[in-house]
Amino acid sequence: MQRSADLDVTRYSALEVTNVQLRRQVEQLELLCKEQAAAAQQLTKRQQDRELLAERLKSKTQYSQDLENQLCKVVDKNAELTIENSDTKKQVQELFKLRLSFCQVDSSHSLKQNARLCVAR
């Protein structure tokens, strides 16, 4: 009976050691589960943030493209207006030349008419 009691104590001690080891493993597993859950939450949050940033980037890219298109139109219009302005300046210069010529012809005509009047008197 002593021997049986010694065996039971030995077995009990072995079971207790095994139990302690198993409890430590359970604690480690629980800790790892908590860490995994926290990592999963962080991953979900980062995915949401990434999606939000992707949407913002898409919006900003579209806005940038719209501005670029507007800039191209403005540059084209500016070139068109520059040409028109140049043409208008040439027309104004030609009108001034014509007016100057007209004034000279008119002045010459007036002088001739005045000369005729003076001769006729």
ABEGO torsion letter per residue (X at the ends): XAAAAAAAAAAAAAAAAAAAAAAAAAAAAAAAAAAAAAAAAAAAAAAAAAAAAAAAAAAAAAAAAAAAAAAAAAAAAAAAAAAAAAAAAAAAAAAAAAAAAAAAAAAAAAAAAAAAAAAAX
